C-alpha cells in the first residue's frame, strides 16, 4: 500500500470520527441540525482573529487565500456534521 493512500485513509478516518463526535455531542446537549450553521459561522469568524494564521505575515495575499480556504473547510466540515445530526434526529 502506498504512502499517499495510507495518508488519505488516515485523514478520512480522523475527519469521519470528528464529524460523528460533534454530531453526537451536539445531539446530546439538545442542539438540532438548524443550530449547526450558527456554530459554523462563529468558528469561521474566530478563525479570522489575529494570531491564528500560520501564513507569512509579509504575504497578505497568501494569508487571505489561507483564511478563505480555512473558512471553506470549516463550513464544509460543519455541513457534514449538520447532515449527520439531521440523520440522528430522523432515526
Residue pairs with C-beta under 8 A, 6 or more apart in sequence:
15 77
18 77
19 77
19 80
19 81
19 84
20 84
22 78
22 81
22 84
23 81
23 84
23 85
23 88
24 88
26 35
26 36
26 39
26 81
26 85
27 85
27 88
27 89
31 39
31 85
32 85
32 89
33 82
33 83
33 85
33 86
33 89
36 78
36 81
36 82
36 85
37 78
37 82
39 78
40 74
40 75
40 77
40 78
40 79
40 82
43 74
43 78
44 71
44 74
44 75
46 52
47 67
47 70
47 71
47 74
48 67
48 71
53 63
53 66
53 67
53 70
54 66
55 62
55 63
55 65
55 66
55 67
56 62
56 63
57 63
